[in-house]
Amino acid sequence: MYKGNSFFLLGKYQKAIKNYDVAIKCNPDCIEAYINKGMALKALGQHQKAIENYDIAIKYKPDSVEAYINKGISLYELGQYQEAIKNFDIAIQYNPNDAEAYYHKGISLDDKLGQYQEAIKNFDTAIRYNPNDAEAYYHKGISLDDKLGQYQEAIKNYDQAIQYDSTNLGIYINRGVSLCELGQHQEAIKNYKELGRNQEAIENYDIAIKYKPDLVEAYINKGNALKNLEKLLEAIENYDQAIRYRPNYADSYNNKGAALCILEQYQEAIENFDLAIKYQPDFPDAYYNKGIALNELGRHQEAIESCNLAIKYDSDNVYAYQLANELAQKIKKSNLRIITD
């Protein structure tokens, strides 16, 4: 048994099964061996064989909560949702305080049977008996936002889930979607930035886009990550997608303009900065970036004016001060040369 458990923990399920079979041969009524063998079979996707082992465990111990829960999980995987719920209910009958049984019953009710309110009740009960169960909070959040449109309540549950499991990317993705639905776009951006950096982040933004194809913040942040990897054309494609879904969002134009500047397409960059300013007239970054592009085109006086507007809307913008001063000195030297000549 112990050797089988060691193989199971190492993910060597076939070897684990062989050892559980040895344990069963030595002790045919060892319910733990049947349950653990069933779990190894479940891990290999052999759910019907897993159920056969859980049934033997139940034969020897009809009140085995663990056997009923695991049987229910395999029935769920086989698409037998009502049968799965029956097994979770039997587990609850034998142990009314078992959080796992309520959690899995909630999953079956929500995900496949569309009984969202009933699912939430089960997630709440799971949380009552296991208050730090991140998955219960997470799936309750999904029921609240995706199915019932209760985004604020969903966010509260995602926050609780993150408190107990900050590594689950799905929680951040769904939290970001709920924030967007509430119009809290800046908060959504912060949320998605927590998902990771660059290549890893791109994969996470793709998941977010898969679940919500019009999620502007995901396109913008994916574009930023691509820009950091110097994949500028791909970055611009993502900014364009963001613009497609929200044509009046200044950040998309500003970020696209920044990518165009790196590609030395300064005139097109200026056009994008102008659009950013059109939709957000007090956008200091857009004015500063426009100043950079104007400078590269030799339009120094216009660049200074743009930097001054950046400073007007953000008096702490050190870079705008520096660029404006450098350009002023450049113009002054140019005028002196003209006088000397």
C-alpha positions as CSV (number, residue, x, y, z in Angstrom):
1,M,0.0,0.0,0.0
2,Y,2.6,2.5,1.1
3,K,4.8,1.8,-2.0
4,G,1.7,2.2,-4.2
5,N,0.9,5.6,-2.5
6,S,4.5,6.7,-3.2
7,F,4.2,5.9,-6.9
8,F,0.8,7.7,-7.0
9,L,2.3,10.8,-5.5
10,L,5.1,10.7,-8.1
11,G,2.5,10.4,-10.9
12,K,3.5,6.9,-11.8
13,Y,0.0,5.6,-11.8
14,Q,0.5,2.2,-13.6
15,K,3.1,1.2,-11.0
16,A,0.8,2.4,-8.3
17,I,-2.0,0.2,-9.6
18,K,0.3,-2.8,-9.7
19,N,1.2,-2.2,-6.0
20,Y,-2.5,-1.7,-5.0
21,D,-3.3,-5.0,-6.8
22,V,-0.6,-6.7,-4.6
23,A,-2.2,-5.2,-1.5
24,I,-5.7,-6.4,-2.6
25,K,-4.4,-9.9,-3.2
26,C,-2.9,-10.0,0.3
27,N,-6.0,-8.3,1.9
28,P,-9.1,-8.6,-0.4
29,D,-11.3,-6.4,1.9
30,C,-8.7,-3.5,2.1
31,I,-11.0,-0.6,1.1
32,E,-8.1,1.9,1.0
33,A,-6.4,-0.2,-1.7
34,Y,-9.6,-0.2,-3.9
35,I,-10.2,3.6,-3.4
36,N,-6.5,4.4,-4.2
37,K,-6.5,2.1,-7.2
38,G,-9.7,3.9,-8.4
39,M,-8.0,7.3,-8.0
40,A,-5.0,6.1,-10.0
41,L,-7.3,4.8,-12.7
42,K,-9.2,8.1,-12.6
43,A,-5.9,9.9,-13.1
44,L,-5.3,7.8,-16.2
45,G,-8.8,8.7,-17.5
46,Q,-10.1,5.2,-17.0
47,H,-13.2,6.3,-15.1
48,Q,-15.4,3.2,-15.7
49,K,-12.7,0.9,-14.2
50,A,-12.2,3.5,-11.4
51,I,-16.0,3.2,-10.6
52,E,-15.7,-0.6,-10.4
53,N,-13.1,-0.2,-7.7
54,Y,-15.1,2.4,-5.7
55,D,-18.1,0.0,-5.8
56,I,-16.0,-2.8,-4.3
57,A,-14.8,-0.4,-1.6
58,I,-18.5,0.5,-0.9
59,K,-19.4,-3.2,-0.8
60,Y,-16.9,-3.7,2.1
61,K,-17.7,-0.3,3.7
62,P,-21.1,1.0,2.7
63,D,-20.6,4.3,4.6
64,S,-17.3,5.2,2.9
65,V,-17.6,8.9,2.2
66,E,-14.3,8.9,0.2
67,A,-15.5,6.1,-2.1
68,Y,-18.8,7.9,-2.9
69,I,-17.1,11.3,-3.6
70,N,-14.6,9.7,-5.9
71,K,-17.2,7.6,-7.6
72,G,-19.2,10.8,-8.1
73,I,-16.2,12.6,-9.7
74,S,-15.8,9.8,-12.2
75,L,-19.5,9.7,-13.0
76,Y,-19.3,13.5,-13.6
77,E,-16.3,12.9,-16.0
78,L,-18.4,10.3,-17.9
79,G,-21.2,12.8,-18.3
80,Q,-23.6,11.0,-15.8
81,Y,-24.3,14.2,-13.8
82,Q,-27.5,13.1,-12.0
83,E,-25.8,9.9,-10.9
84,A,-22.8,11.9,-9.7
85,I,-25.0,14.1,-7.6
86,K,-26.7,11.0,-6.1
87,N,-23.3,9.8,-4.9
88,F,-22.3,13.2,-3.5
89,D,-25.6,13.2,-1.6
90,I,-24.9,9.8,-0.2
91,A,-21.5,11.0,1.0
92,I,-23.2,14.0,2.6
93,Q,-25.7,11.7,4.3
94,Y,-22.8,9.8,5.9
95,N,-20.8,13.0,6.7
96,P,-22.9,16.2,6.6
97,N,-19.7,18.2,7.3
98,D,-17.7,17.0,4.3
99,A,-16.8,20.2,2.3
100,E,-15.5,18.2,-0.7
101,A,-18.9,16.5,-1.3
102,Y,-20.7,19.9,-1.3
103,Y,-18.0,21.4,-3.6
104,H,-18.3,18.7,-6.2
105,K,-22.1,18.7,-6.0
106,G,-22.0,22.4,-6.7
107,I,-19.7,21.9,-9.8
108,S,-22.2,19.3,-11.2
109,L,-25.2,21.6,-10.6
110,D,-23.6,24.7,-12.0
111,D,-21.4,23.5,-14.9
112,K,-23.7,20.9,-16.5
113,L,-27.2,21.2,-15.1
114,G,-27.5,25.0,-15.0
115,Q,-28.9,25.0,-11.5
116,Y,-26.8,28.0,-10.5
117,Q,-28.6,29.1,-7.3
118,E,-28.5,25.6,-6.0
119,A,-24.8,25.3,-6.9
120,I,-24.1,28.5,-5.0
121,K,-25.8,27.1,-1.9
122,N,-23.5,24.0,-2.1
123,F,-20.4,26.2,-2.6
124,D,-21.5,28.2,0.5
125,T,-21.8,25.0,2.5
126,A,-18.4,23.8,1.3
127,I,-16.9,27.1,2.4
128,R,-18.7,26.9,5.8
129,Y,-17.0,23.6,6.5
130,N,-13.7,24.5,4.8
131,P,-13.3,28.4,5.0
132,N,-10.0,28.4,3.1
133,D,-11.2,26.4,0.1
134,A,-10.0,28.6,-2.8
135,E,-11.8,26.4,-5.4
136,A,-15.2,26.8,-3.7
137,Y,-14.8,30.6,-3.7
138,Y,-13.6,30.5,-7.3
139,H,-16.5,28.4,-8.7
140,K,-19.0,30.4,-6.7
141,G,-17.6,33.5,-8.4
142,I,-18.1,31.9,-11.8
143,S,-21.7,31.1,-11.0
144,L,-22.3,34.6,-9.9
145,D,-20.7,36.4,-12.8
146,D,-20.9,34.2,-15.8
147,K,-24.3,32.8,-15.1
148,L,-26.2,35.3,-13.0
149,G,-24.4,38.6,-13.9
150,Q,-23.7,39.5,-10.2
151,Y,-20.3,40.9,-10.9
152,Q,-19.6,42.7,-7.7
153,E,-20.4,39.6,-5.6
154,A,-18.3,37.5,-8.0
155,I,-15.3,39.8,-7.5
156,K,-15.6,39.4,-3.7
157,N,-15.4,35.7,-4.1
158,Y,-12.5,35.9,-6.5
159,D,-10.7,38.1,-4.0
160,Q,-11.2,35.4,-1.3
161,A,-10.0,32.7,-3.7
162,I,-6.8,34.7,-4.4
163,Q,-6.2,35.1,-0.7
164,Y,-6.1,31.3,-0.4
165,D,-4.5,30.5,-3.8
166,S,-2.7,33.3,-5.5
167,T,-1.3,30.9,-8.2
168,N,-4.5,30.0,-10.0
169,L,-4.5,32.0,-13.2
170,G,-8.2,31.3,-13.9
171,I,-9.2,33.3,-10.8
172,Y,-7.4,36.4,-12.1
173,I,-8.8,36.0,-15.6
174,N,-12.4,35.7,-14.4
175,R,-11.9,38.6,-11.9
176,G,-10.7,40.8,-14.8
177,V,-13.7,39.9,-16.9
178,S,-16.0,40.9,-14.0
179,L,-14.2,44.2,-13.5
180,C,-14.6,45.0,-17.2
181,E,-18.3,44.2,-17.0
182,L,-18.6,46.8,-14.2
183,G,-16.6,49.3,-16.3
184,Q,-13.6,49.3,-13.9
185,H,-11.1,49.1,-16.8
186,Q,-8.1,50.4,-14.9
187,E,-8.6,47.9,-12.1
188,A,-8.9,45.2,-14.8
189,I,-5.6,46.2,-16.2
190,K,-3.9,46.0,-12.8
191,N,-5.5,42.6,-12.4
192,Y,-4.2,41.2,-15.6
193,K,-0.7,42.6,-14.9
194,E,-0.6,40.3,-11.9
195,L,-0.9,37.3,-14.3
196,G,2.7,37.3,-15.3
197,R,5.3,38.9,-17.6
198,N,5.9,38.8,-21.3
199,Q,5.7,35.3,-22.8
200,E,3.9,33.7,-19.8
201,A,1.6,36.8,-19.7
202,I,0.8,36.5,-23.4
203,E,-0.5,32.9,-22.9
204,N,-2.6,34.1,-20.0
205,Y,-4.1,37.0,-22.1
206,D,-4.9,34.5,-24.8
207,I,-6.9,32.5,-22.3
208,A,-8.7,35.7,-21.2
209,I,-9.5,36.5,-24.9
210,K,-10.7,33.0,-25.5
211,Y,-13.3,33.5,-22.7
212,K,-14.1,37.0,-23.6
213,P,-13.1,37.9,-27.2
214,D,-14.0,41.6,-26.8
215,L,-11.8,42.1,-23.7
216,V,-10.0,45.3,-24.6
217,E,-7.6,45.2,-21.6
218,A,-6.4,41.8,-22.6
219,Y,-5.5,42.9,-26.1
220,I,-3.7,46.0,-24.8
221,N,-1.7,44.1,-22.2
222,K,-0.9,41.3,-24.7
223,G,0.3,44.0,-27.0
224,N,2.5,45.5,-24.3
225,A,4.0,42.1,-23.5
226,L,4.7,41.5,-27.3
227,K,6.3,45.0,-27.5
228,N,8.6,44.1,-24.5
229,L,9.6,41.0,-26.6
230,E,10.3,43.3,-29.6
231,K,7.5,41.7,-31.5
232,L,6.2,45.0,-32.6
233,L,4.0,44.1,-35.6
234,E,2.2,41.5,-33.5
235,A,1.9,44.1,-30.7
236,I,0.3,46.6,-33.2
237,E,-2.2,43.9,-34.3
238,N,-3.3,43.5,-30.7
239,Y,-3.7,47.3,-30.2
240,D,-5.8,47.4,-33.4
241,Q,-8.0,44.6,-32.0
242,A,-8.5,46.7,-28.8
243,I,-9.4,49.8,-31.0
244,R,-11.8,47.6,-33.0
245,Y,-13.7,46.7,-29.8
246,R,-13.4,50.2,-28.2
247,P,-12.6,52.9,-30.8
248,N,-12.5,55.7,-28.2
249,Y,-10.1,54.2,-25.8
250,A,-7.0,56.5,-25.6
251,D,-4.6,53.9,-24.2
252,S,-4.8,51.7,-27.3
253,Y,-3.8,54.6,-29.6
254,N,-1.0,55.7,-27.3
255,N,0.5,52.2,-27.1
256,K,0.2,51.7,-30.8
257,G,1.9,55.0,-31.4
258,A,4.8,54.0,-29.1
259,A,5.3,50.8,-31.1
260,L,5.2,52.7,-34.3
261,C,7.9,55.1,-32.9
262,I,10.2,52.1,-32.3
263,L,9.6,51.1,-35.9
264,E,10.6,54.7,-36.8
265,Q,7.2,55.3,-38.4
266,Y,7.0,58.7,-36.7
267,Q,4.2,60.3,-38.8
268,E,1.8,57.4,-38.3
269,A,2.8,57.4,-34.6
270,I,1.9,61.1,-34.3
271,E,-1.5,60.3,-35.9
272,N,-2.2,57.7,-33.2
273,F,-1.0,60.0,-30.4
274,D,-3.4,62.7,-31.7
275,L,-6.3,60.2,-31.6
276,A,-5.3,59.3,-28.0
277,I,-5.4,63.1,-27.2
278,K,-8.7,63.5,-29.0
279,Y,-10.3,60.9,-26.7
280,Q,-8.4,61.9,-23.6
281,P,-7.3,65.6,-23.9
282,D,-5.5,65.5,-20.5
283,F,-3.3,62.4,-21.4
284,P,0.3,63.4,-20.5
285,D,1.9,60.3,-21.8
286,A,0.4,60.9,-25.3
287,Y,1.7,64.5,-25.4
288,Y,5.2,63.4,-24.3
289,N,5.3,60.5,-26.8
290,K,4.1,62.8,-29.5
291,G,6.9,65.2,-28.6
292,I,9.4,62.4,-29.1
293,A,8.0,61.6,-32.5
294,L,8.0,65.3,-33.5
295,N,11.6,65.6,-32.4
296,E,12.6,62.7,-34.6
297,L,11.0,64.4,-37.6
298,G,13.0,67.6,-36.8
299,R,9.8,69.5,-35.7
300,H,11.5,70.8,-32.6
301,Q,9.2,73.7,-31.7
302,E,6.1,71.5,-32.0
303,A,7.8,68.9,-29.9
304,I,8.4,71.5,-27.1
305,E,4.8,72.6,-27.2
306,S,3.8,68.9,-26.9
307,C,6.1,68.4,-23.9
308,N,4.8,71.5,-22.3
309,L,1.2,70.1,-22.5
310,A,2.5,66.8,-21.0
311,I,3.9,68.9,-18.1
312,K,0.7,70.8,-17.8
313,Y,-1.2,67.6,-17.1
314,D,1.5,65.9,-15.2
315,S,3.8,68.3,-13.4
316,D,6.0,65.4,-12.2
317,N,6.9,64.2,-15.7
318,V,10.7,64.5,-15.5
319,Y,11.2,63.1,-19.0
320,A,9.0,65.8,-20.5
321,Y,11.0,68.5,-18.7
322,Q,14.3,67.0,-19.9
323,L,13.2,66.7,-23.6
324,A,11.7,70.3,-23.6
325,N,15.0,71.7,-22.2
326,E,17.2,69.7,-24.6
327,L,15.1,71.0,-27.5
328,A,15.1,74.5,-26.3
329,Q,18.9,74.4,-26.1
330,K,19.1,72.9,-29.6
331,I,16.9,75.7,-31.1
332,K,18.9,78.3,-29.2
333,K,22.2,76.9,-30.7
334,S,20.7,76.7,-34.1
335,N,19.7,80.4,-33.9
336,L,23.1,81.4,-32.8
337,R,24.7,79.6,-35.7
338,I,22.3,81.5,-38.1
339,I,23.3,84.9,-36.5
340,T,27.1,84.0,-36.7
341,D,26.7,82.9,-40.3
